[in-house]
Amino acid sequence: MTPSLPAAPLGEPETLAELLGDCRKMAQHWETPATPEVSRVAPSKLHGITVPEASAHVVEGMAEYGD
């Protein structure tokens, strides 16, 4: 069962201030290891990303990398 996530209104994009505020609220829930693990992946193994259908609206309006 997939939990339902709150979706941002499609007609009203978030402001940077709102995004930063949300990040500050969530920071307390993120665990950070004392020494971060570094793992390298061969470039040949990288094949892009997959965005779940329910989250597609979040990235739909973003510029392409390099624009």
VEXVEX-68929 format. One record per residue (C-alpha): x, y, z; residue in one letter. Coordinates in steps of 0.25 Angstrom, whole numbers, plus 5000, padded with zeros to 4 digits. Example, Ala and Ser with C-alpha at 12.3 -4.5 7.8 and 13.67 -1.06 7.14 Angstrom:
PT; c1; c2; c3; residuo
PT; 5049; 4982; 5031; A
PT; 5055; 4996; 5029; S
END
This chain:
PT; c1; c2; c3; residuo
PT; 5000; 5000; 5000; M
PT; 5006; 5013; 4996; T
PT; 5003; 5025; 5006; P
PT; 4996; 5037; 5000; S
PT; 5005; 5049; 5000; L
PT; 5000; 5063; 5001; P
PT; 5002; 5070; 4987; A
PT; 5005; 5085; 4985; A
PT; 4994; 5092; 4977; P
PT; 4997; 5091; 4963; L
PT; 4994; 5106; 4960; G
PT; 5002; 5112; 4971; E
PT; 5017; 5109; 4971; P
PT; 5024; 5110; 4984; E
PT; 5033; 5122; 4987; T
PT; 5048; 5119; 4991; L
PT; 5044; 5124; 5005; A
PT; 5034; 5114; 5007; E
PT; 5043; 5103; 5001; L
PT; 5054; 5107; 5011; L
PT; 5044; 5107; 5023; G
PT; 5039; 5093; 5019; D
PT; 5053; 5088; 5019; C
PT; 5056; 5094; 5032; R
PT; 5044; 5087; 5038; K
PT; 5048; 5074; 5032; M
PT; 5063; 5075; 5036; A
PT; 5060; 5069; 5050; Q
PT; 5055; 5057; 5043; H
PT; 5068; 5054; 5035; W
PT; 5079; 5046; 5041; E
PT; 5093; 5050; 5037; T
PT; 5104; 5040; 5040; P
PT; 5116; 5045; 5047; A
PT; 5125; 5041; 5036; T
PT; 5118; 5040; 5022; P
PT; 5120; 5028; 5014; E
PT; 5126; 5031; 5000; V
PT; 5122; 5021; 4989; S
PT; 5126; 5023; 4975; R
PT; 5117; 5018; 4963; V
PT; 5123; 5016; 4949; A
PT; 5118; 5026; 4939; P
PT; 5113; 5014; 4930; S
PT; 5104; 5010; 4941; K
PT; 5096; 5023; 4941; L
PT; 5084; 5023; 4933; H
PT; 5075; 5035; 4937; G
PT; 5064; 5036; 4948; I
PT; 5050; 5030; 4949; T
PT; 5039; 5039; 4955; V
PT; 5027; 5033; 4960; P
PT; 5014; 5037; 4953; E
PT; 5009; 5043; 4966; A
PT; 5021; 5052; 4967; S
PT; 5022; 5056; 4952; A
PT; 5015; 5069; 4954; H
PT; 5026; 5074; 4963; V
PT; 5037; 5073; 4953; V
PT; 5029; 5075; 4941; E
PT; 5031; 5090; 4941; G
PT; 5046; 5090; 4944; M
PT; 5056; 5094; 4934; A
PT; 5065; 5084; 4927; E
PT; 5079; 5082; 4932; Y
PT; 5088; 5092; 4925; G
PT; 5077; 5102; 4921; D
END
